[in-house]
Amino acid sequence: MKITVPLSSFYKLLLIPLLFPVSSKCFSQAVVDYGKSFINISKGNNGGTIETGDTLEIRATFVVKSGTAYNASFTDAVPANTTYIANTLRILTNEGKIYQQWTDASDGDPATITGSSILINLGTGADNINGGTVANTAKPSFFNGACIMVVSYRLVVTAPLGTILDLGNGSFSYQKTSTAATTVVTFPSANAVVYKNYGMCSNTVGANTILSESGGTFGSGSAKDRVASAKVPANYTYALFNSTSGMPNDYYYGVSNNTSGGSTTAYSISNSWNIPDNSSPSHRIFGVWDIIGDHTGATNPLLGNPPTDDNAGQSGGYMVVINAAYRTDTAFLDTVNNLCPNTYYQYSAWFRNICSKCGCDSNGKGASSASYIPTAPGDSSGVYPNLTFNVNGADYYSTGNMLHTGQWIQKGLTYLTGPTQTSMIIHIRNNAPGGGGNDWAIDDIAVASCLPNIDLTPNKPDTLCQGSDDTVRFKVSSYFNNYTEWQLEKSMDNGVTWSSPGNDTTGAAPAGSSVPVFNNSSNEYEYLVSRYFRLSATDTLTKYRLTVASSASNLSNSNCAITGSASKIIRGVNCLGVLATNIISFKGNAESNFAKLQWISTNETGNIIYNIERSDDQINFYTIGTVQGNAGEGLGSTYHFMDAKAIGATTYYRINMVSNPYNKFSTIVLLSNAGINFDLKALTNPFSDWLSFDLTVPDDDVASFTLIDMFGRIVKQQKQNVSKGLNNIRLYNLSNLPEGTYTLQARSSDNIINKKVIKIKN
C-alpha cells in the first residue's frame, strides 16, 4: 500500500541510480529503478553468515515506474569461488515467487548461460538474442502502475572460510524510448566474506561500544516524532508520521515513539483498529501499518513497548522506521571506535516487520482485494524485510526474511577483530526489493564484546590457620578459545586495592598463558588456573581474583582485560594457641519461617562468647546476635537462639566462638523456607590427596559416598551420618590413586547424585 515518490540519492557502493524528472518534455520516456542483492537460501529465515557450501540466490531488480523500457536485458558473470546451479535462470516477483523460469541452453527462450556468462532478456517479445519491452503496466505488476521484475539465479559457495566473494557487477541495459540510445547501468563490486557462523554470543555480553544515538537506542522523549538521525544516510529522507500525506513513504524514514498517524484525529495508542483502517483520516499509516512503541527496556523483549501516549505527557523511547523500496540501500551507518584487538564482538539489532497487510501480488491486486494471491498461506504481509550487516565495506551476515509476527526479533553475528584492529565501520543495509511490504522498525543496535566466564572452584571462602597453605583455583570458560592470557591478583584490604601476589609456594608465577580445551558437555572452551599461596602469620583476610585477556597487550589494557566478579576469600585465624571450647552439636529448625538454633558446647573457657552469624550466599556472613557462655571453666552447656529475621530460600548459620585472642568456627547449618533438596556442591575438582564437598539433604539420614574409576571399579567407599541441611564431607587418603577421571556417587535414601571428578598429581 505504498505511494511512489521521487528517488533520493543512491548508496554509492552498491548501485548507481538513474533519476529522470517527469516533465512534459520527457513524460513518454521510461522511468526505471533497479538494485542488486543476494539471499542466503541455506540459512533460511533464521539468517546467518555465508559459509562454504551455502546456496545463494543472486537477485537484480528492474522496475519500470512509468512509460515503457525497450530492448531490456540483464547480463552477469557467475562470481569466482562459486558454482552455478543448473536451470535456475528466473524472473521472480518482488516477494520472491517464481514468475518465469528458463533452461540454461541457447534454445530460443530469453535466458542462456555460456560458461560463466549469463544473459537474460526481459519483457514481451524477448528471445535469446534480443531484449523485449517492459511497460509500467506489465506483469509482475505493482497496483497496475509499475512493473517489478526480479532477475535471479542460484549458486553454491565453493570457497573456504576467509575468502572474499564479489557478488556485485552485472548490468541492465534498455532504451528509454523505442528510438533512444541504449542506457547501460553497471552494478559496482560488492564484497561478501565467507565467514564462520558463530551465531549470537551464548555467554555474557559486555558494554555497548556504539556511542552515537544514545548507544544505538535512539533516545527517548515526550514528542511523538523525534528529529532526523545523522546515522541514517541521505538515501532515505526524513519525514514525520502522517497518515493523511502517507508518510513515511517509499525511500523515507521516521523516528518515533508511536507509529500512528500524525494528526490529532488520527493519533492513537491502540493497535486494535481494523486493517485496513478506513477511518478518515486513518489511524494507521497507509491504513495498514502496526501502531507500536519502541523496543528499548521492554519488559517483554519480543513484544516491545506499547505506543507512547504523548498527548498525556508521557515520555517513550524512539525507534527508526524505514519504508524501504527497490534499492538495496543503507539504513544505518556508523563508525565504532575503542575496540580491542583479537576480540569477539556481537554486532546485533532488534527489528520488527510492521505491516501484516501490505502485499501486492503479480496481478497488481493488493492484500485487501478478494482476488489477492497471498505471499504465503495465510500471509498477506508482502515483501519480507531482509537485511545485511556490513563491516568495513564487506557483507558478513544477512538476517533472512523477517515475517510479520507482531513481535520484535533480534538478529546479529559474532565478529572477530584483527590483531591490531581498534575500530570498524558498520552499516545495516536493506537487502530486499520494495513494492508492497518491506516496512520495518529498527532499535537497540549494539556492538558488544563476548566475555568469558571466570568462576571460583569451589565457590566458597576458606577459614585457615595463619601460616598455612590454601589452593586458589579459577575456571575460565568461554564460547571462544582466544582468552588464553591470565593474571592473578591479591588484596589485603577487602578489595580496595589489588596487586600481584608473587610466586606461589611451589615457585609458580601468578601470571601465564593456558590452552583452552573444548568441553562437549558445556559446549565451551575451558581451562583451570590453580596456585598455592601461604597465609602470613598475621593475615586475617585475603582475597584473590583472576583477570584474563586474548593477548598479552590486552591483559595490560584495562579496557580489554576481563576481571572475574568472583574472588577467593581466605580468613586467617590464630591457631598457635588452640581454643579449647568445642561445639559438639549444632542444629537448626524453621519455626513459622524463623530460625531456631541450638548448640551444645564442651570444655568451655571462662570468657567464651558465641557470635551467631548469618549468610544468604554461604560466602558473606554477618553477626546477628551474641550469647555469653555460662557453663563454667571446662564444662559444657546447651544454648538456644531465635533469629528475628525470616529465613529465605537458602539461609546459612554458623557460630563464631571467641575467647580472646583466639576464635573458632562451628559447622554451617542450612535452613530454607521452601524445602531443602538433595544436592552436591562446592566440589573440589580436580583433586589430589582428598575430596571435599558440601551435601544438602532434606532429612537426617545415613549417606554413602563412592568413588568409581573409569572401569567401573569402586576405589573408595565411605558412610556417614548427615543432618538435615548442609553437611561438609571429606574423602581422605586418595593420593595413591592414578591420575584420570572418576565418578563420585553420593546416595541418601532414594536420592543419588553422580559427578565426574578428575584426579591430578599432588
ROKE-774073 format. One line per 8 residues: number of its first residue (from 1); their letters; for each residue x, y, z negated of C-alpha. Coordinates in steps of 0.001 Angstrom, whole numbers, plus 500000, padded with zeros to 6 digits. Each point is the difference from the previous one (the first is absolute). Example, Ala and Ser with C-alpha at 12.3 -4.5 7.8 and 13.67 -1.06 7.14 Angstrom:
ROKE-774073
1	AS	512300/495500/492200 ~ 501370/503440/500660;
END
This chain:
ROKE-774073
1	MKITVPLS	500000/500000/500000 ~ 502781/502405/500886 ~ 499999/503231/501968 ~ 502934/500495/502357 ~ 502056/503133/499317 ~ 503035/501609/501747 ~ 503225/498088/499418 ~ 502635/501140/497557;
9	SFYKLLLI	503736/499644/500459 ~ 501303/496465/500356 ~ 502490/498135/497804 ~ 503121/500311/502103 ~ 501670/496683/499132 ~ 497064/497829/500950 ~ 498298/501343/503100 ~ 499752/503020/502238;
17	PLLFPVSS	496639/501729/500465 ~ 498696/501717/503083 ~ 497531/502690/498993 ~ 497692/501455/502603 ~ 497774/502936/499079 ~ 496556/499644/501490 ~ 499094/502989/502160 ~ 497970/500765/503094;
25	KCFSQAVV	503158/499566/502105 ~ 500856/496480/498852 ~ 496755/498556/498680 ~ 500085/497206/502571 ~ 503466/498918/498950 ~ 500264/496990/497732 ~ 500738/500735/496354 ~ 501978/497073/498645;
33	DYGKSFIN	501387/498951/496627 ~ 502217/497048/499144 ~ 502109/498273/497365 ~ 502041/496865/499436 ~ 500276/497789/496946 ~ 500230/496384/498867 ~ 498013/497648/497787 ~ 501655/497184/498025;
41	ISKGNNGG	497648/497121/500768 ~ 501853/497555/497738 ~ 499516/502135/496904 ~ 496255/500439/500613 ~ 498015/502385/497843 ~ 502406/499572/497085 ~ 502754/501884/501804 ~ 503732/499549/499652;
49	TIETGDTL	503380/500484/501594 ~ 501113/498621/503361 ~ 501763/496676/499494 ~ 501602/497511/502337 ~ 497265/497949/501685 ~ 497246/502594/499524 ~ 497548/500639/502821 ~ 499581/503670/500918;
57	EIRATFVV	497368/501525/502239 ~ 501253/503046/501904 ~ 497162/502474/500582 ~ 499973/503063/502266 ~ 496851/502147/499925 ~ 498781/501848/503117 ~ 497065/502371/499412 ~ 498206/501969/502727;
65	KSGTAYNA	498147/502677/498079 ~ 498489/501783/503005 ~ 500154/499735/503770 ~ 501549/497054/501838 ~ 503554/498702/500030 ~ 501136/498508/503320 ~ 502589/497332/500847 ~ 500427/499245/496282;
73	SFTDAVPA	502545/497403/498907 ~ 502188/498888/497109 ~ 503545/498639/500182 ~ 502203/498646/497256 ~ 502884/497620/499323 ~ 499913/497223/497417 ~ 502245/501275/497177 ~ 503391/498386/499448;
81	NTTYIANT	500159/497364/497238 ~ 496404/498942/500677 ~ 498271/497452/502219 ~ 496814/500744/501918 ~ 497003/497733/499239 ~ 498541/498725/503253 ~ 496594/501207/501233 ~ 499546/502821/497490;
89	LRILTNEG	499730/502894/502498 ~ 496763/501669/498923 ~ 497785/503015/499707 ~ 498596/500367/496481 ~ 497328/502246/498587 ~ 501202/502469/497415 ~ 498698/497552/497369 ~ 502457/497382/501280;
97	KIYQQWTD	497485/497772/501783 ~ 501007/498440/503326 ~ 498195/501859/502791 ~ 501941/498582/502976 ~ 502775/497400/500310 ~ 502136/498970/502971 ~ 502531/497407/501000 ~ 503708/500727/500068;
105	ASDGDPAT	500420/499147/503697 ~ 499841/502446/502894 ~ 496726/498502/501208 ~ 497913/503017/500887 ~ 498763/500957/496529 ~ 501236/503355/498614 ~ 502657/498562/497654 ~ 503283/498217/500530;
113	ITGSSILI	503278/499299/498219 ~ 503230/499437/501902 ~ 502901/499093/497762 ~ 499645/502536/497192 ~ 498211/502623/502133 ~ 496296/500482/499289 ~ 497532/501727/502328 ~ 496331/500524/499173;
121	NLGTGADN	497953/502097/502400 ~ 496928/501616/498472 ~ 496464/500806/501010 ~ 497533/499322/502757 ~ 501570/498701/503202 ~ 503318/499131/498411 ~ 501968/497042/501353 ~ 503542/498688/499577;
129	INGGTVAN	501373/502831/502169 ~ 497885/503102/499438 ~ 498471/501653/497003 ~ 496284/500713/499879 ~ 497796/502820/498799 ~ 499063/500557/496374 ~ 497102/502409/499420 ~ 499218/501403/496594;
137	TAKPSFFN	496608/498246/500250 ~ 501526/496580/500798 ~ 500229/497066/497621 ~ 501218/499380/497352 ~ 497963/503079/499162 ~ 499989/502344/497053 ~ 496453/501392/499843 ~ 500019/500199/503832;
145	GACIMVVS	502241/503034/499748 ~ 503496/498460/499984 ~ 501525/496756/501219 ~ 502456/498363/497590 ~ 502187/497224/501405 ~ 502608/498241/497866 ~ 502578/498216/502167 ~ 501595/497143/498091;
153	YRLVVTAP	502293/496990/500097 ~ 501492/497733/497351 ~ 503514/498906/499183 ~ 501908/497955/497429 ~ 502927/501496/498080 ~ 503115/497871/500521 ~ 502567/502240/498309 ~ 501472/499316/496528;
161	LGTILDLG	499372/502204/496976 ~ 501705/503382/500245 ~ 499501/500345/503757 ~ 498563/503268/501292 ~ 497322/499517/502669 ~ 499022/502723/502443 ~ 496220/499731/500302 ~ 499587/503297/501844;
169	NGSFSYQK	500595/500865/503647 ~ 497639/499101/502847 ~ 497862/502526/501843 ~ 496572/500932/501323 ~ 499671/501533/503455 ~ 496870/501565/501515 ~ 498730/502874/502130 ~ 497880/502769/498497;
177	TSTAATTV	498007/500218/503211 ~ 499895/497830/503109 ~ 502427/502352/501765 ~ 502218/501056/497087 ~ 503590/498940/499558 ~ 500625/496996/497779 ~ 500445/500763/496312 ~ 502293/497637/498112;
185	VTFPSANA	500029/499850/496226 ~ 502954/498040/498593 ~ 499943/498914/496386 ~ 503209/500563/498050 ~ 501922/497350/498096 ~ 498414/498847/496747 ~ 502208/497974/497678 ~ 498703/497247/497725;
193	VVYKNYGM	502133/497918/497630 ~ 499771/496227/499629 ~ 499899/499957/496215 ~ 499338/497492/497211 ~ 496445/500193/498702 ~ 500621/500383/496260 ~ 496491/501280/499388 ~ 499340/502281/497062;
201	CSNTVGAN	502157/499937/496869 ~ 498837/497283/497621 ~ 501808/501560/497048 ~ 500196/503404/498354 ~ 499842/503019/502272 ~ 502006/503062/499000 ~ 499217/503687/500324 ~ 498778/501409/503316;
209	TILSESGG	502811/501719/501904 ~ 497561/501987/502170 ~ 500014/503459/498461 ~ 497881/501883/502534 ~ 496210/500187/499915 ~ 499808/499357/496264 ~ 501921/496758/500328 ~ 497986/498794/502983;
217	TFGSGSAK	496646/500456/498212 ~ 499135/503338/501704 ~ 499126/501549/496643 ~ 496580/500916/498606 ~ 497690/502957/499650 ~ 496431/501233/499585 ~ 499708/501257/503587 ~ 498475/497390/502295;
225	DRVASAKV	502485/500530/502850 ~ 503655/500659/499291 ~ 502404/501954/502234 ~ 501844/498250/502825 ~ 502886/497629/499249 ~ 503485/500806/501309 ~ 500661/496239/500148 ~ 497318/499316/502610;
233	PANYTYAL	501671/500852/503338 ~ 498558/502493/502480 ~ 498667/497245/502268 ~ 496996/500086/497645 ~ 498145/503271/499429 ~ 498727/500908/496538 ~ 496246/500505/499566 ~ 497479/500410/497188;
241	FNSTSGMP	497398/497276/499566 ~ 496859/501188/501751 ~ 497288/497686/501312 ~ 498388/502819/502004 ~ 503103/500641/502106 ~ 501079/496335/499950 ~ 503302/500568/498262 ~ 502515/498464/499604;
249	NDYYYGVS	499649/498963/503645 ~ 502350/497916/502168 ~ 503643/501055/499393 ~ 498914/501949/496903 ~ 500500/499302/496310 ~ 498739/501282/496673 ~ 501213/500031/496386 ~ 497079/499577/497632;
257	NNTSGGST	498746/498581/496733 ~ 496535/499399/501471 ~ 499456/498939/503622 ~ 496368/501133/500306 ~ 498863/502780/502339 ~ 501179/503460/499091 ~ 496892/502179/499956 ~ 497939/500496/496852;
265	TAYSISNS	497121/497863/501248 ~ 502327/497281/501364 ~ 502123/499780/496865 ~ 499573/496740/498063 ~ 501671/497861/497363 ~ 498051/496901/501015 ~ 500955/497345/502540 ~ 496467/498563/500057;
273	WNIPDNSS	498651/502059/502918 ~ 498822/498061/503039 ~ 502506/499124/502724 ~ 499537/501816/502240 ~ 498804/502815/497778 ~ 497611/501973/502199 ~ 499513/502825/497519 ~ 500467/503442/501496;
281	PSHRIFGV	502719/500789/499297 ~ 501279/496494/499304 ~ 501663/499291/496681 ~ 502436/497743/501847 ~ 502600/501101/502535 ~ 498597/498925/503400 ~ 497140/498556/497954 ~ 502037/496848/499304;
289	WDIIGDHT	503189/500618/497976 ~ 500185/498720/496436 ~ 499679/502587/497238 ~ 502868/499178/497636 ~ 502569/501421/497592 ~ 503740/499421/499960 ~ 502015/497056/498662 ~ 502467/501449/497467;
297	GATNPLLG	499528/498769/496446 ~ 496813/498076/500768 ~ 498841/497619/497270 ~ 499343/497438/502728 ~ 502732/500465/502647 ~ 497947/498166/502628 ~ 496895/502170/499578 ~ 501871/503256/499518;
305	NPPTDDNA	498455/503104/498456 ~ 496465/501286/500611 ~ 499570/503221/502005 ~ 500828/503035/497885 ~ 497085/502181/498938 ~ 501701/503291/500841 ~ 496707/501895/499765 ~ 499893/499064/496318;
313	GQSGGYMV	503538/501310/499487 ~ 501636/496593/499872 ~ 503577/499476/501161 ~ 500973/496946/502057 ~ 502950/498582/501850 ~ 500559/500659/503694 ~ 500594/497587/502868 ~ 500830/500484/503666;
321	VINAAYRT	497316/498850/502452 ~ 501088/499371/503599 ~ 497732/499923/503056 ~ 502366/498084/502288 ~ 499469/499814/503749 ~ 501822/498530/502990 ~ 503585/500912/499252 ~ 502291/498063/497687;
329	DTAFLDTV	501073/503028/498008 ~ 501416/500721/496554 ~ 497667/500684/497074 ~ 502612/500513/497261 ~ 503667/500983/500285 ~ 502442/500630/497168 ~ 503650/499712/499002 ~ 500726/498081/496800;
337	NNLCPNTY	503221/500888/498197 ~ 501893/498804/496908 ~ 499797/496326/500920 ~ 502439/497415/498673 ~ 502159/498058/502478 ~ 499531/496229/500337 ~ 496652/500183/498231 ~ 496606/498569/500922;
345	YQYSAWFR	497170/502522/500158 ~ 496290/499473/500402 ~ 498603/502373/502640 ~ 496218/499957/499663 ~ 496741/501923/500239 ~ 496294/499478/499345 ~ 497539/500142/502900 ~ 496271/499836/500553;
353	NICSKCGC	497998/499493/503192 ~ 497261/502610/499515 ~ 497520/499102/502729 ~ 497764/496928/500039 ~ 497970/501019/503075 ~ 502340/501764/502411 ~ 500240/497372/502730 ~ 499363/500622/503681;
361	DSNGKGAS	500000/496896/502210 ~ 501340/499602/503549 ~ 496586/500932/501415 ~ 500127/503373/498267 ~ 497383/499066/497393 ~ 500528/501321/496489 ~ 499599/498013/496786 ~ 496501/501391/499418;
369	SASYIPTA	498757/498721/503358 ~ 497836/496865/500028 ~ 502081/498588/502878 ~ 503377/500669/498341 ~ 502513/497133/500188 ~ 501592/499743/496511 ~ 503737/500367/499476 ~ 499849/496626/498269;
377	PGDSSGVY	497043/498020/498623 ~ 498195/502315/497622 ~ 502590/502757/500501 ~ 499201/503298/501701 ~ 502961/502020/498705 ~ 501714/500159/503411 ~ 503734/500492/500400 ~ 501824/498851/496884;
385	PNLTFNVN	502729/502234/498579 ~ 503384/498388/500587 ~ 503096/501852/498813 ~ 503761/499684/500309 ~ 502582/500903/497339 ~ 503149/501468/501522 ~ 503387/500575/498307 ~ 502652/502214/501616;
393	GADYYSTG	498374/499759/503429 ~ 499404/496226/500082 ~ 496797/498053/499337 ~ 500323/497543/497111 ~ 496446/499040/499137 ~ 496434/500088/501291 ~ 496928/499824/497786 ~ 497890/497750/502190;
401	NMLHTGQW	496396/500938/500690 ~ 498294/501578/496994 ~ 496339/499052/500070 ~ 497226/501991/498386 ~ 499420/498430/496583 ~ 498963/503005/497930 ~ 503286/499648/498102 ~ 503525/501346/499976;
409	IQKGLTYL	502875/497713/500951 ~ 503720/500336/499285 ~ 502430/499352/502835 ~ 503770/500147/500008 ~ 503373/498347/500386 ~ 503201/499497/498042 ~ 502987/501767/501545 ~ 503707/499584/499145;
417	TGPTQTSM	502150/503127/500160 ~ 503437/499783/501592 ~ 503344/499885/498124 ~ 500249/503805/499938 ~ 496416/501050/500801 ~ 498467/502571/497638 ~ 497130/501392/502111 ~ 497576/498977/502715;
425	IIHIRNNA	497426/501545/502305 ~ 496675/498228/499706 ~ 496878/500334/502053 ~ 496669/498215/500280 ~ 498629/499831/503541 ~ 496584/499299/501452 ~ 500441/496813/502039 ~ 496485/499460/501384;
433	PGGGGNDW	498047/501730/502789 ~ 497108/502225/499010 ~ 496504/500307/501361 ~ 497361/498623/497643 ~ 501740/499347/496706 ~ 503601/500364/498818 ~ 498985/502462/497285 ~ 501895/499536/496744;
441	AIDDIAVA	501191/501501/496738 ~ 503514/499808/498558 ~ 501137/500650/496430 ~ 502704/499114/497481 ~ 502935/499691/502385 ~ 503031/498724/498103 ~ 503610/498934/500397 ~ 501033/498315/496755;
449	SCLPNIDL	502819/497668/499025 ~ 499356/496315/499314 ~ 501515/499412/496581 ~ 501245/496805/498350 ~ 498690/498760/496675 ~ 502468/499833/497100 ~ 498795/497759/497178 ~ 501545/499238/496634;
457	TPNKPDTL	500212/496234/499377 ~ 498819/499159/497448 ~ 498037/503197/499570 ~ 500290/500457/496236 ~ 502356/501730/497551 ~ 502591/498171/497900 ~ 500838/500554/496358 ~ 503568/498859/499297;
465	CQGSDDTV	502693/500258/497407 ~ 502365/502869/500594 ~ 503165/498707/501663 ~ 498273/497105/501790 ~ 499597/499438/503789 ~ 496821/500345/502031 ~ 499086/499079/503572 ~ 498787/502868/502191;
473	RFKVSSYF	498223/498572/503048 ~ 497996/501699/502765 ~ 498307/498475/503042 ~ 499939/502075/503193 ~ 497288/499029/502476 ~ 499109/501709/503259 ~ 498105/499470/503230 ~ 503317/500781/501719;
481	NNYTEWQL	503550/498715/499513 ~ 501959/503256/500096 ~ 499939/501067/496328 ~ 503333/498338/499275 ~ 501897/502598/497900 ~ 499359/500344/496269 ~ 501216/501834/496897 ~ 499262/499298/496319;
489	EKSMDNGV	499698/502954/497627 ~ 499913/500254/496215 ~ 498310/502437/497611 ~ 500699/500408/496285 ~ 497485/502816/499422 ~ 496745/498264/500944 ~ 500239/500849/503697 ~ 500862/503707/499795;
497	TWSSPGND	503392/499538/501665 ~ 501432/497078/501984 ~ 503551/498940/500832 ~ 501941/497005/501225 ~ 500272/497286/497308 ~ 503424/498885/501243 ~ 500997/496386/500599 ~ 498102/497357/498044;
505	TTGAAPAG	501494/497502/497548 ~ 501078/497702/502860 ~ 501768/502841/501820 ~ 497297/500309/502691 ~ 499431/503497/501402 ~ 496671/501816/499406 ~ 499578/500677/503738 ~ 500150/497828/503070;
513	SSVPVFNN	498449/498670/503185 ~ 497723/496950/500231 ~ 498559/497991/502877 ~ 496193/499762/499747 ~ 498578/496505/500544 ~ 496550/499493/501520 ~ 497475/498396/497636 ~ 497278/498135/501891;
521	SSNEYEYL	497684/500090/496980 ~ 500045/503766/499541 ~ 500670/500795/503676 ~ 502689/502444/498860 ~ 503778/500285/499886 ~ 501367/499623/496473 ~ 503181/499979/497925 ~ 500930/500144/496313;
529	VSRYFRLS	502390/502368/498239 ~ 501268/498523/496695 ~ 502550/501469/497613 ~ 501003/499250/496380 ~ 500524/503000/497738 ~ 501065/500128/496367 ~ 498370/502294/497465 ~ 502398/502072/497980;
537	ATDTLTKY	500078/499839/496239 ~ 497803/503121/499795 ~ 497630/499681/502994 ~ 496372/500228/498881 ~ 498236/500603/503361 ~ 501473/499343/503448 ~ 498265/500145/503369 ~ 501144/498707/503402;
545	RLTVASSA	498484/500732/503410 ~ 500796/499042/503592 ~ 500259/502230/503069 ~ 500110/498565/503537 ~ 500515/501382/503508 ~ 500486/498854/503591 ~ 503590/501280/500250 ~ 502819/501223/497794;
553	SNLSNSNC	499450/503586/501111 ~ 496258/499737/499287 ~ 500797/498651/496514 ~ 501746/503259/499165 ~ 497143/502074/501447 ~ 497220/500505/497446 ~ 497486/500520/502823 ~ 500816/496612/501566;
561	AITGSASK	500716/497822/496955 ~ 497146/498185/498250 ~ 500060/499605/496223 ~ 497819/497344/498414 ~ 497273/501134/497639 ~ 500699/497097/497601 ~ 502961/500257/497642 ~ 501573/497376/497748;
569	IIRGVNCL	499593/501079/496376 ~ 502384/498574/497380 ~ 499558/500815/496322 ~ 503060/499405/497860 ~ 499663/499150/496324 ~ 502619/499656/497297 ~ 500386/496274/499339 ~ 503246/500171/498002;
577	GVLATNII	497943/499797/496875 ~ 497141/497529/500362 ~ 496585/501119/498845 ~ 498916/497221/497670 ~ 496246/500555/500383 ~ 498186/497829/502541 ~ 496455/499759/501282 ~ 499088/496335/500097;
585	SFKGNAES	496541/500542/501471 ~ 498604/502910/502017 ~ 496496/499733/501450 ~ 497271/502268/501269 ~ 496269/499777/500692 ~ 497625/502271/501874 ~ 497028/501007/497856 ~ 497462/502135/501881;
593	NFAKLQWI	502814/501022/502382 ~ 502284/501134/497190 ~ 503215/498205/499042 ~ 500267/498378/496597 ~ 503627/499018/499364 ~ 501352/497657/497362 ~ 503576/499034/499161 ~ 501739/497984/497298;
601	STNETGNI	503452/501018/498791 ~ 502730/498155/498174 ~ 503155/501043/498144 ~ 499057/503665/499820 ~ 502454/502692/498970 ~ 498853/502540/497472 ~ 499717/502906/502464 ~ 498557/498216/503040;
609	IYNIERSD	497618/501959/502237 ~ 497831/498467/502749 ~ 499423/502355/502965 ~ 497101/498756/502156 ~ 500606/500789/503675 ~ 497609/499867/502971 ~ 500551/499911/503769 ~ 497772/499778/503080;
617	DQINFYTI	502776/498799/502343 ~ 502336/497931/497747 ~ 502720/502549/500767 ~ 499182/503238/498208 ~ 499063/499416/496336 ~ 498912/502696/497562 ~ 499367/499923/496244 ~ 496340/499961/498943;
625	GTVQGNAG	500413/499359/496298 ~ 502345/499124/497130 ~ 499623/497496/497158 ~ 502302/500002/496956 ~ 501233/496563/498938 ~ 498720/498941/496570 ~ 501180/496434/499410 ~ 503081/500819/498021;
633	EGLGSTYH	503638/499087/500525 ~ 500399/496584/501662 ~ 496279/499268/500072 ~ 497340/499998/502716 ~ 496486/501265/500483 ~ 497049/500183/502408 ~ 499120/503326/501646 ~ 497068/501273/502096;
641	FMDAKAIG	499641/502980/502303 ~ 497036/501215/502095 ~ 500733/502157/503075 ~ 497667/503011/500139 ~ 500173/500098/503806 ~ 498078/497467/502105 ~ 502054/497455/501893 ~ 500185/499959/503803;
649	ATTYYRIN	500256/497258/502609 ~ 503574/499333/498827 ~ 501153/501438/496696 ~ 503244/498903/498325 ~ 501009/500250/496333 ~ 503240/499387/498109 ~ 501405/500716/496564 ~ 503229/501951/499539;
657	MVSNPYNK	501431/498986/496610 ~ 502171/502808/498641 ~ 502276/499929/496971 ~ 502623/502697/500561 ~ 502404/499770/501672 ~ 498640/496809/501580 ~ 496895/499073/501960 ~ 498532/496936/501670;
665	FSTIVLLS	497075/499400/502386 ~ 497329/497360/499726 ~ 498589/497989/502869 ~ 497379/501722/502177 ~ 496246/499447/499712 ~ 497754/500487/503046 ~ 496315/500892/499642 ~ 497430/500739/502684;
673	NAGINFDL	496440/501297/500249 ~ 499433/497897/503136 ~ 501393/496599/499064 ~ 503537/498691/500399 ~ 500942/497907/503015 ~ 502521/497197/500116 ~ 502942/501732/501680 ~ 503792/499876/500236;
681	KALTNPFS	501964/503234/500463 ~ 503255/501805/499176 ~ 501825/496962/501373 ~ 503806/500083/499994 ~ 500654/499051/503615 ~ 502608/499064/501100 ~ 501315/498364/496804 ~ 503312/498491/498877;
689	DWLSFDLT	500198/498642/496403 ~ 496383/500419/498934 ~ 496539/500947/501252 ~ 497915/502650/498288 ~ 496410/500973/500712 ~ 496782/501196/498394 ~ 496942/497744/499940 ~ 496511/501272/499284;
697	VPDDDVAS	497394/497481/498897 ~ 496292/500495/499267 ~ 500042/497860/496803 ~ 502380/498406/497509 ~ 501359/496813/501572 ~ 503008/497779/500637 ~ 501690/500840/503318 ~ 502451/497913/501977;
705	FTLIDMFG	502752/501368/502229 ~ 501655/497900/502693 ~ 502883/500821/502333 ~ 499984/497907/503214 ~ 502777/499870/502595 ~ 499488/500052/503780 ~ 499834/496168/500064 ~ 497086/499932/497553;
713	RIVKQQKQ	502083/498869/497024 ~ 499323/501384/496514 ~ 503232/501569/498722 ~ 498609/501794/496931 ~ 496815/499605/497951 ~ 498877/501811/496865 ~ 496819/500259/497910 ~ 499168/502932/497768;
721	NVSKGLNN	497116/501338/497941 ~ 498626/503188/501568 ~ 497672/502582/498507 ~ 497166/501821/501675 ~ 501483/502952/501834 ~ 503676/500538/500813 ~ 502746/497443/499322 ~ 503681/500350/500871;
729	IRLYNLSN	501393/496679/501200 ~ 503643/499011/500527 ~ 501424/496840/501524 ~ 503631/499539/498912 ~ 502948/497793/501005 ~ 499626/500416/503770 ~ 503621/500899/500815 ~ 500822/496510/501310;
737	LPEGTYTL	497230/499962/502600 ~ 501189/500233/503624 ~ 499362/503241/501844 ~ 496841/499972/502103 ~ 496222/500388/499982 ~ 497834/498496/497249 ~ 496316/500027/499087 ~ 499004/501227/496550;
745	QARSSDNI	496649/498545/498901 ~ 498098/501382/497001 ~ 496963/498040/498772 ~ 497466/500738/497264 ~ 496713/498098/499752 ~ 498648/499952/503561 ~ 502117/502933/501138 ~ 503089/499486/502175;
753	INKKVIKI	502387/502546/501512 ~ 502901/499181/502337 ~ 502781/502478/500722 ~ 503064/499663/502210 ~ 503229/500886/498177 ~ 503618/500112/501157 ~ 503004/498751/498041 ~ 503237/501954/500524;
761	KN	503493/499807/498568 ~ 500628/501402/496560;
END
